[in-house]
C-alpha cells in the first residue's frame, strides 16, 4: 500500500475544497489498476466527502447549508475553544471516504469529486491518500 499526503489550504470557516485532481494523481502514481483508495483527514474539525465537482455552486451551497443547519439547532455547545460546531459537522460528514480503483483511476461518477470539508478555517490541512491493490 502506498500513502501520500495532500496539503490543503482553506480560506473560510466553512468551505469545501476540491482535491479530486490530487487524489487522481496519487492513484496514478501508485500504479494500481484495480484496487481501492482511502482518503482520510486526520483533523477533528475537517472531513472528507464526495459530491458534485462540476458546478462550483454546489460546494458553496453545501457550506452555506452547514451554517444554516447549525443556526437552526437548539443546542448550546460548551467546548471552551468555541468550535464544537466544527467537531459536530465532522462527525456527521466523516473523516474518511473509500473509493474503488478501476482502470488505474478512482471510480468516480461523471460529476463526482473528492473534497476536504473545512469546518474550522481558515487553516492548513493535510489529507492522506492510501492506495492498495485488490
Secondary structure as UniProt FT lines:
FT   STRAND          2..9
FT   STRAND          15..18
FT   HELIX           20..30
FT   STRAND          34..41
FT   TURN            44..45
FT   STRAND          46..52
FT   HELIX           56..72
FT   TURN            80..81
FT   HELIX           84..93
FT   STRAND          96..102
FT   TURN            103..104
FT   STRAND          105..106
FT   TURN            110..111
FT   STRAND          112..118
FT   STRAND          124..133
//
